[in-house]
Amino acid sequence: MSAQLKLYWLLGFICTANLVGARGYTPQNYIAKFAPIAIQLSLETQIPSSVILGVAFVESGYGNSKNCRLLKNHFGIKGKNNLRHRHKSYRSKYKEYDTDSASYADFCKIVSSRKYYAKIKNSRHNSIWLKHISKTYAKARKRWVTGVLYAIKKYHLDKFNRHQQI
């Protein structure tokens, strides 16, 4: 990965952390809190835990994005929300969830409903999963895949795949 891309991700994470202040997640406590959910969903769906957690990590700014904090949306999934009914001035086109784990479950449900899922569901290769997911998920596909792979590597998210019996 280029030094410029690493700097891009580092600056993005720093900016996100500075916006949320002391009440936000650190990368480590985000991983500690949500890895068990990713592992459980991985056992149910055969989507690698590292992919589930890596996508959530990047899409939510490790839990610190406004959509994540207000809507419990860790994956940038579009849909309806109740912000206006709760008298919030923030407007969003993203879906609201009752719980964080509901957001994780919906992401896995969406991925497992795609045509490519049957072909790759037993694969342990993060890059294969991300390549397929990015086709219907991300606008800047190469950059998105690179960013998620970087987060998986930097934060050793592959260690959460050890539970898989493939």
C-alpha positions as CSV (number, residue, x, y, z in Angstrom):
1,M,0.0,0.0,0.0
2,S,1.3,3.4,-0.9
3,A,2.5,5.9,1.8
4,Q,0.0,8.4,0.4
5,L,-3.0,6.0,0.9
6,K,-1.8,5.1,4.5
7,L,-1.6,8.9,5.2
8,Y,-5.1,9.3,3.8
9,W,-6.6,6.7,6.1
10,L,-4.6,7.9,9.1
11,L,-5.9,11.5,8.6
12,G,-9.4,10.2,8.1
13,F,-9.3,8.3,11.4
14,I,-7.7,11.2,13.3
15,C,-10.4,13.7,12.0
16,T,-13.2,11.3,12.9
17,A,-11.7,10.8,16.4
18,N,-11.3,14.5,16.9
19,L,-14.9,15.2,15.9
20,V,-16.4,12.9,18.4
21,G,-14.1,13.7,21.3
22,A,-13.7,11.7,24.5
23,R,-17.1,9.9,24.1
24,G,-16.1,8.0,20.9
25,Y,-14.5,4.6,20.4
26,T,-10.9,3.9,20.0
27,P,-10.0,1.3,17.3
28,Q,-9.2,-1.2,20.0
29,N,-12.4,-0.8,22.1
30,Y,-14.5,-0.8,18.9
31,I,-13.0,-4.2,17.9
32,A,-13.3,-5.6,21.4
33,K,-17.0,-4.6,21.6
34,F,-18.1,-5.8,18.1
35,A,-15.8,-8.8,17.4
36,P,-18.1,-11.2,19.3
37,I,-21.0,-10.1,17.1
38,A,-18.9,-10.5,13.9
39,I,-17.8,-14.0,15.1
40,Q,-21.3,-15.1,15.8
41,L,-22.6,-13.9,12.4
42,S,-19.6,-15.5,10.7
43,L,-20.6,-18.9,12.2
44,E,-24.1,-18.4,10.9
45,T,-23.3,-17.1,7.4
46,Q,-19.7,-18.2,6.6
47,I,-18.8,-14.6,5.9
48,P,-15.3,-14.2,7.5
49,S,-15.4,-12.3,10.7
50,S,-12.5,-10.1,9.5
51,V,-14.5,-9.0,6.5
52,I,-17.6,-8.2,8.6
53,L,-15.6,-6.3,11.2
54,G,-13.3,-4.6,8.6
55,V,-16.2,-3.2,6.6
56,A,-17.9,-2.0,9.8
57,F,-14.7,-0.5,11.0
58,V,-14.1,1.5,7.9
59,E,-17.7,2.4,7.1
60,S,-18.4,3.7,10.6
61,G,-15.0,5.3,11.4
62,Y,-14.7,2.6,14.0
63,G,-18.1,3.5,15.5
64,N,-17.6,7.3,15.5
65,S,-19.4,8.4,12.4
66,K,-22.5,10.5,12.9
67,N,-24.6,7.8,11.2
68,C,-23.3,5.2,13.5
69,R,-23.8,7.2,16.6
70,L,-27.3,8.4,15.7
71,L,-28.7,5.5,13.7
72,K,-26.6,2.6,14.9
73,N,-25.7,2.1,11.2
74,H,-22.2,0.6,11.1
75,F,-22.2,-0.2,7.3
76,G,-23.6,2.8,5.5
77,I,-26.7,1.0,4.5
78,K,-29.3,3.3,3.0
79,G,-32.9,3.3,4.1
80,K,-35.5,4.9,6.4
81,N,-34.8,6.6,9.7
82,N,-36.7,8.4,12.4
83,L,-34.4,11.4,12.9
84,R,-37.0,13.9,12.0
85,H,-39.5,12.4,14.4
86,R,-36.9,12.6,17.2
87,H,-36.5,16.4,16.3
88,K,-33.0,16.0,15.1
89,S,-31.7,18.6,12.7
90,Y,-29.4,16.2,11.1
91,R,-30.7,14.7,7.9
92,S,-29.6,11.3,6.6
93,K,-30.5,8.9,3.8
94,Y,-29.2,6.0,5.9
95,K,-31.2,3.3,7.6
96,E,-31.7,3.4,11.4
97,Y,-31.4,0.3,13.5
98,D,-32.7,-0.4,17.0
99,T,-29.4,-2.0,18.0
100,D,-25.8,-2.2,16.8
101,S,-26.2,-5.9,16.3
102,A,-29.2,-5.4,14.1
103,S,-27.0,-3.4,11.8
104,Y,-24.4,-6.2,11.7
105,A,-27.1,-8.8,11.0
106,D,-28.6,-6.7,8.2
107,F,-25.2,-6.4,6.5
108,C,-24.7,-10.1,6.6
109,K,-28.3,-10.7,5.3
110,I,-27.6,-8.4,2.4
111,V,-24.3,-10.0,1.5
112,S,-25.7,-13.5,1.8
113,S,-28.6,-12.6,-0.5
114,R,-26.3,-11.7,-3.4
115,K,-25.6,-14.1,-6.3
116,Y,-21.9,-14.4,-5.6
117,Y,-22.5,-15.6,-2.1
118,A,-23.0,-19.3,-2.9
119,K,-19.8,-19.3,-4.8
120,I,-17.6,-17.8,-2.2
121,K,-19.2,-18.5,1.1
122,N,-16.5,-21.0,2.2
123,S,-13.6,-18.8,1.1
124,R,-11.2,-17.4,3.8
125,H,-9.7,-14.9,1.4
126,N,-10.7,-11.4,2.5
127,S,-9.8,-9.9,-0.9
128,I,-12.2,-12.2,-2.8
129,W,-15.1,-11.3,-0.4
130,L,-14.3,-7.6,-0.6
131,K,-14.0,-7.7,-4.4
132,H,-17.5,-9.1,-4.7
133,I,-19.0,-7.0,-2.0
134,S,-17.6,-3.8,-3.5
135,K,-19.4,-4.3,-6.8
136,T,-22.7,-3.5,-5.3
137,Y,-21.6,-1.7,-2.2
138,A,-18.9,0.9,-2.8
139,K,-18.5,3.8,-5.3
140,A,-14.7,4.0,-5.2
141,R,-14.3,0.2,-5.3
142,K,-10.5,-0.1,-5.5
143,R,-9.9,2.5,-2.8
144,W,-12.6,1.0,-0.6
145,V,-11.2,-2.6,-0.9
146,T,-7.7,-1.3,-0.2
147,G,-8.9,0.6,2.9
148,V,-10.8,-2.3,4.3
149,L,-7.8,-4.7,3.7
150,Y,-5.5,-2.1,5.3
151,A,-7.7,-2.0,8.4
152,I,-7.9,-5.8,8.5
153,K,-4.1,-6.1,8.4
154,K,-3.3,-3.1,10.7
155,Y,-5.7,-4.3,13.4
156,H,-5.1,-8.0,12.9
157,L,-8.7,-8.7,12.3
158,D,-7.9,-12.1,10.7
159,K,-7.4,-13.5,14.2
160,F,-11.1,-13.5,14.5
161,N,-11.4,-16.0,11.7
162,R,-9.8,-18.8,13.7
163,H,-13.2,-20.1,14.9
164,Q,-14.2,-20.9,11.3
165,Q,-14.1,-24.6,10.4
166,I,-13.9,-24.5,6.7
